[in-house]
Amino acid sequence: MTVRTSRRAFLKSAVAAGTSLLPLPAVAEAAPPRVVVVGGGFAGATVARALKRADARIAVTLVETNRTFTACPFSNGVIAGLRDISAQQFNYEKTVADDVVIATGTANLVDAQARSLIVGDGVRLHYDRLVLAPGIDIRWDALPGYDETAAERMPHAWKAGEQTLLLRRQLEAMEDGGLVVISAPANPFRCPPGPYERASLIAHYLKTKKPRSKLIVLDAKDAFSKQRLFQNAWKELYPGLLEWVSLSNGGKVTSVDPATNTLTTDFGRHEAKVANVIPPQKAGRVAELAGVTDRSGWCPIDPVTFESKLVPNIHVLGDATIAGAMPKSAFTANAQAKVCAAALAKLLNNEAPAEPKLINTCYSLVAPDYGIHVAGVYRPVNGVLTEIEGTGGVGPVDAPRATRALEAQFADGWFKTITTEVFG
Ligand SMILES: Cc1cc2nc3c(=O)[nH]c(=O)nc-3n(C[C@H](O)[C@H](O)[C@H](O)COP(=O)(O)OP(=O)(O)OC[C@H]3O[C@@H](n4cnc5c(N)ncnc54)[C@H](O)[C@@H]3O)c2cc1C
């Protein structure tokens, strides 16, 4: 594990840890409360910085495996050759400048009794409150034939980075006239509209660069996010090129064979030139290690504080949570993190947190100049995050192309705004 910190944060954490680096001040201060955050993505990086803003006394340590964060939103654009992966990458310099101590390494053991965790090769961190924001892991045991080796041939590209680039390279290498197959999982999974945005942008790539090719989406569902908007756009933009196969029509992939790039369903077999398998998912592994997942593989939380319903003093944010009606999105992760930071600042000062309202908006690109969206406002009702009636919904079905072009610009603006807030 390596630790990065601003001078001010380093001195504070040294005092909190009882390390005598400096002559002790004349009046000993009470030890500041310690919060450790695991995962420096949209939820984790947000909560770490928001906590320092809410109460600068709190000693905040952010544990993150990677020095560079690679964002998933807009990574479908990388796959379709519309942007470079560098546009997806962010560092933690501004987080350090906010007096958050960065511990680079993987948290791999949580001792909830002792309120401590182990990072990397054995460094132990103690906390008063722990926040887990690890995102997702793939359920490698869920789809016969699909394991980590198979993912090298049939990329999921559901965690951005090398997998994104692998899928990009495969599409580039494919000859015109090839068959691309995407398999989409059953709910719940990271980014409900993501597979359909990906299908759209790959279709755009094929239409413009390899027009004799075909794209099939095999789906384990009969309905999906923003379905009408997507399907109307597909009819208009990609007729004959993009085919969606629902669960009822035999879309559920039951096994894959990476040796032949074949996806099997109850209704038949599809041998693809490029196969993008988006498999079933679960909360990031550290959540399981901490005992905060239930049998679903996701984490039940209190919707006011995001404290685990299973283990006290551990809070869970973002994709890893069971968050009622809120979808697993970066927008959601960021919104939950701000609510959690405010709640933690109250709890650590023995005050009661306020009941929150949270917003989510998910934009998707159907083509570079064609955007659509879904939005919602949520609040806790009987312990569950519930959409407030009449607050959200999808964009208009019959909007003119000028509106779609504007929505594509809004999507771009949203990504710039959120990444600036979280990492800039
Ligand atoms: C193709 C695609 C397109 C998407 N498009 C959109 C979009 O347009 N809009 C939108 O709002 N959302 C979008 N999403 C969803 C969005 O990416 C996720 O919902 C969001 O990243 C969730 O944030 P998170 O903080 O929970 O997890 P992440 O952002 O994945 O962050 C988790 C972090 O935790 C770290 N970590 C995990 N375990 C450990 C450990 N044990 N120790 C240390 N570090 C650890 C990881 O390295 C990672 O940096 C998209 C997703 C995909 C796949």
The ligand as an SDF file (V2000), in Angstrom:
LIG
                    3D

 53 58  0  0  0  0  0  0  0  0999 V2000
  -20.9790    1.0940  -20.5280 C   0  0  0  0  0  0  0  0  0  0  0  0
  -21.4710    1.8920  -19.3570 C   0  0  0  0  0  0  0  0  0  0  0  0
  -22.0160    3.1350  -19.5570 C   0  0  0  0  0  0  0  0  0  0  0  0
  -22.4890    3.8750  -18.4670 C   0  0  0  0  0  0  0  0  0  0  0  0
  -23.0480    5.0950  -18.6850 N   0  0  0  0  0  0  0  0  0  0  0  0
  -23.5300    5.8130  -17.6500 C   0  0  0  0  0  0  0  0  0  0  0  0
  -24.1180    7.0880  -17.8700 C   0  0  0  0  0  0  0  0  0  0  0  0
  -24.2000    7.5710  -19.0000 O   0  0  0  0  0  0  0  0  0  0  0  0
  -24.5860    7.7610  -16.7880 N   0  0  0  0  0  0  0  0  0  0  0  0
  -24.4890    7.2650  -15.5340 C   0  0  0  0  0  0  0  0  0  0  0  0
  -24.9200    7.9390  -14.5880 O   0  0  0  0  0  0  0  0  0  0  0  0
  -23.9390    6.0430  -15.2900 N   0  0  0  0  0  0  0  0  0  0  0  0
  -23.4480    5.3130  -16.3180 C   0  0  0  0  0  0  0  0  0  0  0  0
  -22.8830    4.0870  -16.0900 N   0  0  0  0  0  0  0  0  0  0  0  0
  -22.9110    3.5130  -14.7150 C   0  0  0  0  0  0  0  0  0  0  0  0
  -21.7650    4.0050  -13.8510 C   0  0  0  0  0  0  0  0  0  0  0  0
  -20.5270    3.7410  -14.4560 O   0  0  0  0  0  0  0  0  0  0  0  0
  -21.8040    3.3240  -12.4840 C   0  0  0  0  0  0  0  0  0  0  0  0
  -23.1140    3.3390  -12.0000 O   0  0  0  0  0  0  0  0  0  0  0  0
  -20.8990    4.0660  -11.5100 C   0  0  0  0  0  0  0  0  0  0  0  0
  -19.5540    3.9450  -11.9330 O   0  0  0  0  0  0  0  0  0  0  0  0
  -21.0750    3.5430  -10.0870 C   0  0  0  0  0  0  0  0  0  0  0  0
  -20.2330    4.2260   -9.2230 O   0  0  0  0  0  0  0  0  0  0  0  0
  -19.5730    3.4760   -7.9690 P   0  0  0  0  0  0  0  0  0  0  0  0
  -18.7990    4.5150   -7.2540 O   0  0  0  0  0  0  0  0  0  0  0  0
  -20.5830    2.6840   -7.2650 O   0  0  0  0  0  0  0  0  0  0  0  0
  -18.5750    2.4180   -8.6350 O   0  0  0  0  0  0  0  0  0  0  0  0
  -17.2890    2.7100   -9.5300 P   0  0  0  0  0  0  0  0  0  0  0  0
  -17.4130    4.0090  -10.2260 O   0  0  0  0  0  0  0  0  0  0  0  0
  -17.0740    1.4870  -10.3520 O   0  0  0  0  0  0  0  0  0  0  0  0
  -16.1090    2.8300   -8.4880 O   0  0  0  0  0  0  0  0  0  0  0  0
  -15.6940    1.7530   -7.7090 C   0  0  0  0  0  0  0  0  0  0  0  0
  -14.2290    1.9370   -7.3560 C   0  0  0  0  0  0  0  0  0  0  0  0
  -13.9030    1.0860   -6.2620 O   0  0  0  0  0  0  0  0  0  0  0  0
  -12.6110    0.5470   -6.4630 C   0  0  0  0  0  0  0  0  0  0  0  0
  -12.5440   -0.6700   -5.6490 N   0  0  0  0  0  0  0  0  0  0  0  0
  -13.3640   -1.7390   -5.6970 C   0  0  0  0  0  0  0  0  0  0  0  0
  -13.0450   -2.6320   -4.7380 N   0  0  0  0  0  0  0  0  0  0  0  0
  -11.9910   -2.0980   -4.0690 C   0  0  0  0  0  0  0  0  0  0  0  0
  -11.2160   -2.5550   -2.9620 C   0  0  0  0  0  0  0  0  0  0  0  0
  -11.4640   -3.7260   -2.3540 N   0  0  0  0  0  0  0  0  0  0  0  0
  -10.2030   -1.7730   -2.5160 N   0  0  0  0  0  0  0  0  0  0  0  0
   -9.9110   -0.5830   -3.1240 C   0  0  0  0  0  0  0  0  0  0  0  0
  -10.6420   -0.1090   -4.1710 N   0  0  0  0  0  0  0  0  0  0  0  0
  -11.6560   -0.8600   -4.6440 C   0  0  0  0  0  0  0  0  0  0  0  0
  -12.5370    0.3350   -7.9690 C   0  0  0  0  0  0  0  0  0  0  0  0
  -11.1860    0.2740   -8.4090 O   0  0  0  0  0  0  0  0  0  0  0  0
  -13.2780    1.5710   -8.4860 C   0  0  0  0  0  0  0  0  0  0  0  0
  -12.3880    2.6460   -8.7210 O   0  0  0  0  0  0  0  0  0  0  0  0
  -22.3840    3.3370  -17.1560 C   0  0  0  0  0  0  0  0  0  0  0  0
  -21.8090    2.0860  -16.9660 C   0  0  0  0  0  0  0  0  0  0  0  0
  -21.3540    1.3550  -18.0510 C   0  0  0  0  0  0  0  0  0  0  0  0
  -20.7420   -0.0060  -17.8210 C   0  0  0  0  0  0  0  0  0  0  0  0
  1  2  1  0
  2  3  1  0
  2 52  2  0
  3  4  2  0
  4  5  1  0
  4 50  1  0
  5  6  2  0
  6  7  1  0
  6 13  1  0
  7  8  2  0
  7  9  1  0
  9 10  1  0
 10 11  2  0
 10 12  1  0
 12 13  2  0
 13 14  1  0
 14 15  1  0
 14 50  1  0
 15 16  1  0
 16 17  1  0
 16 18  1  0
 18 19  1  0
 18 20  1  0
 20 21  1  0
 20 22  1  0
 22 23  1  0
 23 24  1  0
 24 25  2  0
 24 26  1  0
 24 27  1  0
 27 28  1  0
 28 29  2  0
 28 30  1  0
 28 31  1  0
 31 32  1  0
 32 33  1  0
 33 34  1  0
 33 48  1  0
 34 35  1  0
 35 36  1  0
 35 46  1  0
 36 37  1  0
 36 45  1  0
 37 38  2  0
 38 39  1  0
 39 40  1  0
 39 45  2  0
 40 41  1  0
 40 42  2  0
 42 43  1  0
 43 44  2  0
 44 45  1  0
 46 47  1  0
 46 48  1  0
 48 49  1  0
 50 51  2  0
 51 52  1  0
 52 53  1  0
M  END
$$$$
